């Protein structure tokens, strides 16, 4: 009886772990900026201190030969994979609202108002309207340098002319006491913007 229970428990644990691995594998979704095919984590190139993923080993070569040609799609992929965080309206730079959003290739982009959303929808190049000036609406920072938690757009201070985002209203004071302790955790101070 004990052997049957242990075997059943082991099988159940194996199936549960298999389900976890399968779920983790399914979490990665990215579109190759060169071909438009599903990208793989194994094929990547550094971009703005982050990773841009490709469908095969040939696409990174095409990308590095002319990165400007694929920059907008690469920035879109950074947003789609959660490597950058939206902090403002991409048209006005004002605080964005959750009820004014537009799906742009799998990225839920938020705007401050219906007028800005309409401008993006009506743009000749929607990607250029949204991702052309990346710093206007997005940050390379995804986590609070103090707590390590996800950042919030309304929890921000400026340091050396750059915006630093936090998870709550308590973390900015810890940062401001000794910014040098946290600068290595902030990509905006460690990666040249393009």
C-alpha positions as CSV (number, residue, x, y, z in Angstrom):
1,X,0.0,0.0,0.0
2,X,2.8,2.4,0.9
3,X,4.6,1.6,-2.3
4,X,1.5,2.4,-4.4
5,X,1.0,5.7,-2.5
6,X,4.7,6.6,-3.0
7,X,4.5,5.7,-6.7
8,X,1.3,7.7,-7.2
9,X,2.8,10.7,-5.3
10,X,6.0,10.5,-7.4
11,X,4.0,10.3,-10.6
12,X,1.9,13.3,-9.5
13,X,5.0,15.3,-8.6
14,X,6.5,14.4,-12.0
15,X,3.4,15.5,-13.8
16,X,3.2,18.7,-11.8
17,X,6.8,19.6,-12.5
18,X,6.2,18.8,-16.2
19,X,3.3,21.2,-16.2
20,X,5.4,23.9,-14.6
21,X,8.2,23.4,-17.1
22,X,5.7,23.5,-20.0
23,X,4.1,26.7,-18.6
24,X,7.5,28.3,-18.2
25,X,8.4,27.4,-21.8
26,X,5.1,28.8,-23.1
27,X,5.7,32.1,-21.3
28,X,8.3,33.3,-23.8
29,X,6.5,35.0,-26.8
30,X,8.4,37.3,-29.1
31,X,8.3,38.1,-32.8
32,X,11.5,38.2,-34.8
33,X,12.0,41.9,-35.8
34,X,13.6,40.7,-39.1
35,X,11.3,38.0,-40.4
36,X,8.1,38.4,-38.3
37,X,8.3,34.7,-37.3
38,X,8.2,33.5,-33.7
39,X,11.5,34.2,-32.0
40,X,13.6,31.8,-29.9
41,X,15.5,32.7,-26.7
42,X,18.6,31.0,-28.1
43,X,19.0,33.6,-30.9
44,X,19.6,37.0,-29.4
45,X,21.6,40.2,-29.8
46,X,22.2,42.9,-27.2
47,X,20.2,46.1,-27.7
48,X,20.1,49.0,-25.2
49,X,21.4,46.7,-22.6
50,X,18.5,44.2,-23.2
51,X,18.0,41.3,-25.5
52,X,16.4,41.2,-28.9
53,X,15.3,37.8,-30.0
54,X,15.3,36.2,-33.5
55,X,13.7,33.2,-35.1
56,X,16.9,31.7,-36.5
57,X,20.7,32.2,-36.6
58,X,20.6,34.2,-39.9
59,X,18.3,37.0,-38.7
60,X,20.8,38.4,-36.1
61,X,23.3,38.8,-38.9
62,X,20.8,40.8,-41.0
63,X,19.9,42.8,-37.9
64,X,23.5,43.7,-37.0
65,X,24.2,44.6,-40.6
66,X,21.6,47.3,-40.5
67,X,20.2,47.8,-36.9
68,X,18.5,51.1,-37.7
69,X,16.3,49.4,-40.2
70,X,14.9,47.1,-37.5
71,X,15.2,49.4,-34.5
72,X,11.4,50.2,-34.2
73,X,10.5,46.5,-34.3
74,X,13.3,45.7,-31.8
75,X,11.9,48.4,-29.4
76,X,8.4,46.9,-29.8
77,X,9.8,43.5,-28.9
78,X,11.5,44.9,-25.8
79,X,8.0,46.1,-24.7
80,X,6.3,42.9,-25.7
81,X,8.9,40.8,-23.6
82,X,8.6,43.1,-20.6
83,X,12.2,44.4,-20.8
84,X,11.0,48.0,-20.8
85,X,8.2,49.7,-18.9
86,X,5.7,52.2,-20.2
87,X,5.6,55.3,-18.0
88,X,3.8,57.9,-20.1
89,X,1.8,58.6,-23.2
90,X,4.0,58.1,-26.2
91,X,2.3,61.0,-28.0
92,X,2.2,63.7,-25.3
93,X,4.5,62.4,-22.6
94,X,1.7,63.0,-20.1
95,X,0.6,60.3,-17.6
96,X,-1.2,57.5,-19.5
97,X,-4.6,56.1,-18.6
98,X,-5.5,52.4,-18.5
99,X,-8.8,53.0,-20.3
100,X,-7.1,54.6,-23.3
101,X,-5.1,51.7,-24.8
102,X,-4.2,50.2,-28.1
103,X,-2.8,46.8,-28.9
104,X,0.3,47.3,-31.1
105,X,1.6,43.9,-32.1
106,X,0.9,42.3,-28.8
107,X,1.9,45.4,-26.7
108,X,-0.8,47.1,-24.7
109,X,0.1,50.7,-25.2
110,X,-1.7,53.3,-23.1
111,X,-2.4,57.0,-23.9
112,X,-3.4,60.0,-21.9
113,X,-6.5,60.7,-23.9
114,X,-8.6,59.6,-26.9
115,X,-7.0,62.2,-29.1
116,X,-3.5,60.8,-28.6
117,X,-4.8,57.3,-29.1
118,X,-6.4,58.4,-32.4
119,X,-3.1,60.1,-33.5
120,X,-1.3,56.9,-33.0
121,X,-3.9,54.8,-34.8
122,X,-3.9,57.2,-37.7
123,X,-0.2,57.6,-38.0
124,X,1.5,56.5,-41.3
125,X,3.9,54.5,-39.1
126,X,2.3,53.4,-35.8
127,X,5.6,51.9,-34.6
128,X,7.4,55.2,-35.2
129,X,4.7,57.2,-33.4
130,X,4.9,55.0,-30.3
131,X,8.5,53.7,-30.2
132,X,10.3,56.4,-32.2
133,X,11.2,58.5,-29.1
134,X,11.5,55.7,-26.6
135,X,12.5,57.9,-23.7
136,X,9.3,59.9,-24.0
137,X,7.1,57.1,-22.9
138,X,9.2,54.1,-21.8
139,X,12.1,53.4,-19.5
140,X,14.7,50.7,-19.6
141,X,14.1,50.3,-15.9
142,X,11.6,47.6,-14.9
143,X,12.3,47.2,-11.2
144,X,12.7,49.4,-8.2
145,X,16.4,49.9,-7.3
146,X,15.6,49.8,-3.6
147,X,13.2,46.9,-3.3
148,X,13.5,45.0,-6.5
149,X,9.8,45.1,-7.1
150,X,8.0,46.3,-10.3
151,X,8.1,50.0,-10.8
152,X,5.1,52.4,-10.9
153,X,5.1,55.4,-13.3
154,X,3.9,57.8,-10.6
155,X,6.7,57.0,-8.2
156,X,9.7,58.9,-9.7
157,X,12.5,61.2,-8.9
158,X,15.1,62.8,-11.1
159,X,18.8,62.2,-10.5
160,X,21.5,63.7,-12.7
161,X,18.9,64.6,-15.3
162,X,17.4,61.1,-15.6
163,X,14.2,59.7,-14.2
164,X,14.4,57.0,-11.6
165,X,11.3,55.0,-10.9
166,X,10.3,53.2,-7.7
167,X,7.6,50.7,-6.5
168,X,6.2,52.9,-3.7
169,X,6.5,56.3,-2.0
170,X,8.9,55.1,0.6
171,X,11.7,54.0,-1.7
172,X,12.7,57.4,-3.2
173,X,13.9,58.6,0.2
174,X,16.2,55.6,0.6
175,X,17.6,56.2,-2.8
176,X,18.2,59.9,-2.3
177,X,20.1,59.2,0.9
178,X,22.9,57.4,-1.0
179,X,22.2,57.1,-4.8
180,X,25.6,55.6,-5.4
181,X,24.4,52.4,-3.7
182,X,21.7,51.9,-6.4
183,X,23.1,53.3,-9.6
184,X,24.5,50.0,-10.8
185,X,20.9,48.6,-10.7
186,X,19.6,51.3,-13.1
187,X,20.0,50.7,-16.8
188,X,19.4,54.3,-17.7
189,X,22.8,55.1,-16.0
190,X,24.6,52.2,-17.5
191,X,23.4,51.9,-21.1
192,X,23.8,54.6,-23.8
193,X,20.3,55.4,-25.3
194,X,19.7,55.1,-29.0
